[in-house]
């Protein structure tokens, strides 16, 4: 039992030993910190994308540049394998705003 919650390590981490529970807890803290950074980077990317879209529209162009989007999809697929494509699609959707 842990002193602060009254639960076993398995209840909060799925681990069967205190040592494994500590490893998992520390790794989860790192993942949470990474997720915070990823979210911040996505928000920054959304803001930069809005600047690009505004410049393109103001100059008489279209909001979305499909050739560029295909480059991004390929980049993510090449770097992350097949799951990279839906990840890139989600990112592009977030950054497009309302089309």
C-alpha positions in Angstrom: 0.0 0.0 0.0 1.2 3.5 -0.7 1.1 5.9 2.2 -0.6 8.8 0.4 -3.5 7.0 -1.4 -3.9 3.7 0.4 -3.7 1.8 -2.9 -1.3 -0.8 -4.1 1.2 0.0 -6.9 -0.8 -2.2 -9.2 -4.0 -0.2 -8.6 -2.4 3.0 -10.0 0.3 1.6 -12.4 -0.5 -2.0 -13.1 2.9 -2.9 -11.7 3.4 -5.9 -9.4 6.4 -4.5 -7.5 7.3 -1.1 -5.9 10.3 -0.9 -8.2 8.2 -1.3 -11.3 5.7 1.1 -10.0 8.4 3.7 -9.5 9.7 3.2 -13.1 6.2 3.6 -14.5 5.4 6.6 -12.3 8.6 8.4 -13.4 8.0 7.5 -17.1 4.5 8.8 -16.9 5.8 12.1 -15.5 8.1 12.3 -18.5 5.2 11.5 -20.9 3.0 14.1 -19.3 5.9 16.7 -19.7 6.4 15.6 -23.4 2.6 15.9 -24.0 2.6 19.4 -22.6 5.5 20.3 -25.0 3.7 18.6 -28.0 0.5 20.5 -27.3 2.4 23.8 -27.1 4.2 23.0 -30.4 0.9 22.2 -32.1 -0.6 25.5 -30.8 2.5 27.3 -32.1 2.1 25.5 -35.5 -1.5 26.5 -35.7 -0.6 30.2 -35.2 2.1 30.1 -37.8 -0.3 28.3 -40.2 -2.8 31.1 -39.7 -0.2 33.7 -40.7 0.6 31.7 -43.9 -3.1 31.3 -44.7 -3.8 35.0 -44.2 -0.9 36.0 -46.5 -2.0 33.5 -49.1 -5.6 34.7 -49.1 -4.6 38.4 -49.0 -2.5 37.9 -52.1 -5.5 36.3 -53.9 -4.5 32.7 -53.4 -6.4 29.8 -51.9 -6.4 29.1 -48.2 -5.1 25.5 -48.6 -2.1 24.5 -50.7 -2.7 20.8 -51.5 0.8 20.2 -52.9 2.3 21.4 -49.6 -0.1 19.2 -47.6 1.0 16.2 -49.6 4.6 17.0 -48.8 3.7 17.1 -45.1 1.8 13.8 -45.3 4.8 12.1 -47.0 7.2 13.6 -44.5 5.2 12.2 -41.5 4.7 8.8 -43.2 8.4 8.5 -44.0 9.4 9.4 -40.5 6.7 7.5 -38.6 5.5 4.8 -40.9 1.9 4.2 -41.8 0.5 5.7 -38.6 2.2 9.0 -39.5 -0.3 9.7 -42.2 -3.4 10.0 -39.9 -1.3 11.9 -37.4 -0.3 14.4 -40.1 -3.9 14.6 -41.3 -5.1 15.5 -37.8 -2.4 18.1 -37.5 -3.3 19.6 -40.9 -6.9 19.7 -39.9 -6.1 21.5 -36.7 -3.9 24.0 -38.5 -6.4 24.7 -41.4 -9.0 26.1 -39.1 -12.5 26.2 -40.5 -12.4 25.6 -44.3 
